[in-house]
Amino acid sequence: MSFLTVENVHHSYFTPKSATDALKNISFEIEEGEFISLLGPSGCGKTTMLSILSGLINPTEGTVLIDGAAPISLKSSIGYMLQQDYLFPWKTIEENILLGLKLNKQLTEQSRATAINLLKEIGLEGVENQYPRQLSGGMRQRAALVRTLAINPKILFLDEPFSALDYQTKLKLEDLVFETLKSYKKTAVLVTHDIGEAISMSDRILLFAAKPGRLYKTFRVPDELRVIRPFEVRSKEAYSVLFQEIWKELESLESHE
Ligand SMILES: Nc1ncnc2c1ncn2[C@@H]1O[C@H](COP(=O)(O)OP(=O)(O)OP(=O)(O)O)[C@@H](O)[C@H]1O
């Protein structure tokens, strides 16, 4: 059995006057250590899918299993990286990165040392006693990544974590997150609007279509691109070929709306 399985998931949002089919008949699997991107036009259900995968909402129908368990039962071992870093401004970086461990009752001398070491690995040595406002946006997102990794999550959900950053910082952070997740062999699901980001970071890309939200097509990123860092991927011929292919699919989806 795969590490993560989604079987016949259907989700509708009900209001007193209407029902929206946000997701219809979704099935896919993710292997342990895989990096998957969810890509698609606005309203195709990416956020809804991520909320279901992370146990924030229950699907109207269907099942999700992560390592054999329902997402809701894994709450303390699910990691998030979001568009905003959600660091607490009144806490130091060290207090912020240890927060998840504290909440999960996993804070020990050992886990604290591991978290501080991660901070060093990610290039933030010496900022432990600083406050978030003293750091740049990219540094804060790196601290948020350390806070997430500190709890040693089984899986990470990344919801457009780079979209609020300037272009150069975004490219640098894509590299750093990619290398860090690969070296810790973490399974990750990224929601993004950026085709380039999806190709350069993922093993596979799931393209969703809207109205109703559905899994339209899966793209496997060529092996030659999966073994190099995201920034380098962007200069390869195979990257341009896949970019064009996905671009055309997105255009045809939008023209059918
Ligand atoms: N809480 C809600 N109540 C009612 N309808 C909702 C709710 N959340 C989402 N929807 C609808 O469900 C559909 C899928 O929304 P969702 O936010 O999952 O898509 P998305 O692909 O993440 O969009 P975007 O890229 O714009 O963030 C849309 O039609 C949206 O209007």
The ligand as an SDF file (V2000), in Angstrom:
LIG
                    3D

 31 33  0  0  0  0  0  0  0  0999 V2000
  -16.1100   27.5200    2.6200 N   0  0  0  0  0  0  0  0  0  0  0  0
  -16.6390   27.4540    1.4020 C   0  0  0  0  0  0  0  0  0  0  0  0
  -17.9780   27.5800    1.2160 N   0  0  0  0  0  0  0  0  0  0  0  0
  -18.5280   27.5060   -0.0180 C   0  0  0  0  0  0  0  0  0  0  0  0
  -17.8120   27.2910   -1.1630 N   0  0  0  0  0  0  0  0  0  0  0  0
  -16.4730   27.1600   -1.0370 C   0  0  0  0  0  0  0  0  0  0  0  0
  -15.8100   27.2340    0.2380 C   0  0  0  0  0  0  0  0  0  0  0  0
  -14.4780   27.0670    0.0400 N   0  0  0  0  0  0  0  0  0  0  0  0
  -14.3130   26.8920   -1.2870 C   0  0  0  0  0  0  0  0  0  0  0  0
  -15.4950   26.9450   -1.9380 N   0  0  0  0  0  0  0  0  0  0  0  0
  -15.7030   26.7500   -3.3820 C   0  0  0  0  0  0  0  0  0  0  0  0
  -15.1650   25.4830   -3.7230 O   0  0  0  0  0  0  0  0  0  0  0  0
  -14.4610   25.5550   -4.9690 C   0  0  0  0  0  0  0  0  0  0  0  0
  -13.0040   25.1270   -4.7570 C   0  0  0  0  0  0  0  0  0  0  0  0
  -12.3770   26.0950   -3.9180 O   0  0  0  0  0  0  0  0  0  0  0  0
  -10.8320   26.0030   -3.4690 P   0  0  0  0  0  0  0  0  0  0  0  0
  -10.5710   27.1960   -2.6060 O   0  0  0  0  0  0  0  0  0  0  0  0
  -10.5730   24.6650   -2.8870 O   0  0  0  0  0  0  0  0  0  0  0  0
  -10.0670   26.1420   -4.8620 O   0  0  0  0  0  0  0  0  0  0  0  0
   -8.5550   26.5570   -5.1740 P   0  0  0  0  0  0  0  0  0  0  0  0
   -8.1450   25.7660   -6.3480 O   0  0  0  0  0  0  0  0  0  0  0  0
   -7.7500   26.4410   -3.9350 O   0  0  0  0  0  0  0  0  0  0  0  0
   -8.7010   28.0910   -5.5590 O   0  0  0  0  0  0  0  0  0  0  0  0
   -7.5820   29.2480   -5.4920 P   0  0  0  0  0  0  0  0  0  0  0  0
   -6.4620   28.8150   -6.4010 O   0  0  0  0  0  0  0  0  0  0  0  0
   -8.3040   30.4630   -6.0090 O   0  0  0  0  0  0  0  0  0  0  0  0
   -7.1690   29.3790   -4.0460 O   0  0  0  0  0  0  0  0  0  0  0  0
  -14.6340   26.9800   -5.4770 C   0  0  0  0  0  0  0  0  0  0  0  0
  -15.7390   27.0130   -6.3600 O   0  0  0  0  0  0  0  0  0  0  0  0
  -14.9340   27.7760   -4.2200 C   0  0  0  0  0  0  0  0  0  0  0  0
  -15.7450   28.9090   -4.5030 O   0  0  0  0  0  0  0  0  0  0  0  0
  1  2  1  0
  2  3  1  0
  2  7  2  0
  3  4  2  0
  4  5  1  0
  5  6  2  0
  6  7  1  0
  6 10  1  0
  7  8  1  0
  8  9  2  0
  9 10  1  0
 10 11  1  0
 11 12  1  0
 11 30  1  0
 12 13  1  0
 13 14  1  0
 13 28  1  0
 14 15  1  0
 15 16  1  0
 16 17  2  0
 16 18  1  0
 16 19  1  0
 19 20  1  0
 20 21  2  0
 20 22  1  0
 20 23  1  0
 23 24  1  0
 24 25  2  0
 24 26  1  0
 24 27  1  0
 28 29  1  0
 28 30  1  0
 30 31  1  0
M  END
$$$$
